[in-house]
Amino acid sequence: MEWRDRITANPNVIGGKPAIRGTRLAVEYMLDLLANGMTISDILQDWPGLAPEDIQACIAYAADAVRLERMITVHPLS
């Protein structure tokens, strides 16, 4: 999935957060919905203008963002 075709960031739209192209629906918001138990079908029913590929692009964007992160342990775990 090439998320760059569907995800954009514009400093004048929702504070520059990554969003589904042509909407004010932030990737973060879509991921929160999924994390809280909504299915892709539920989301598409609530926002009929979206395509399944829009939600998949949000997930792919998040995967790329996490792939670039590195965890730094400051305090040892007990």
C-alpha positions as CSV (number, residue, x, y, z in Angstrom):
1,M,0.0,0.0,0.0
2,E,1.4,3.3,-1.0
3,W,0.0,5.6,1.6
4,R,1.5,8.7,-0.1
5,D,-1.3,8.6,-2.7
6,R,-4.0,9.1,0.0
7,I,-2.4,10.8,3.0
8,T,-1.4,14.4,3.0
9,A,-0.3,17.1,5.4
10,N,-1.1,20.8,5.0
11,P,-0.1,23.3,7.6
12,N,-3.5,25.1,7.0
13,V,-5.6,22.0,7.6
14,I,-6.0,20.5,11.1
15,G,-2.7,22.0,12.2
16,G,-0.6,20.2,9.6
17,K,-1.4,16.7,11.0
18,P,-1.4,13.9,8.4
19,A,-4.9,13.4,7.1
20,I,-6.8,11.5,4.4
21,R,-6.5,13.6,1.2
22,G,-9.4,15.9,0.6
23,T,-10.8,15.6,4.2
24,R,-10.2,16.9,7.6
25,L,-9.9,13.3,9.0
26,A,-6.6,12.9,10.7
27,V,-4.7,9.7,10.4
28,E,-4.4,9.8,14.2
29,Y,-8.3,10.0,14.5
30,M,-8.7,7.0,12.2
31,L,-6.2,5.0,14.2
32,D,-7.9,5.9,17.4
33,L,-11.2,4.6,16.0
34,L,-9.6,1.3,15.0
35,A,-7.8,1.0,18.3
36,N,-11.1,1.5,20.1
37,G,-12.8,-1.4,18.3
38,M,-14.4,0.2,15.2
39,T,-14.0,-1.9,12.1
40,I,-13.2,-0.6,8.7
41,S,-16.8,-1.4,7.7
42,D,-18.0,0.7,10.7
43,I,-15.9,3.6,9.6
44,L,-17.0,3.4,6.0
45,Q,-20.6,3.3,7.1
46,D,-20.1,6.5,9.2
47,W,-18.1,8.3,6.5
48,P,-19.4,7.0,3.1
49,G,-17.1,9.3,1.2
50,L,-14.1,7.2,2.3
51,A,-12.8,4.1,0.5
52,P,-11.3,1.1,2.3
53,E,-7.9,2.1,0.7
54,D,-8.1,5.4,2.8
55,I,-8.2,3.4,6.0
56,Q,-5.5,1.0,4.8
57,A,-3.3,4.1,3.9
58,C,-3.7,5.3,7.5
59,I,-2.5,2.0,8.8
60,A,0.4,1.9,6.3
61,Y,1.4,5.5,7.3
62,A,1.5,4.5,11.0
63,A,3.6,1.4,10.2
64,D,6.1,3.5,8.4
65,A,6.2,6.1,11.2
66,V,6.7,3.4,13.9
67,R,9.4,1.7,11.7
68,L,11.5,4.8,11.9
69,E,11.2,5.1,15.7
70,R,13.8,3.8,18.1
71,M,13.0,3.2,21.8
72,I,15.5,4.6,24.2
73,T,15.4,3.2,27.7
74,V,16.1,5.9,30.3
75,H,15.4,3.9,33.4
76,P,16.0,0.2,33.8
77,L,12.9,-1.9,33.9
78,S,12.2,-3.8,37.1
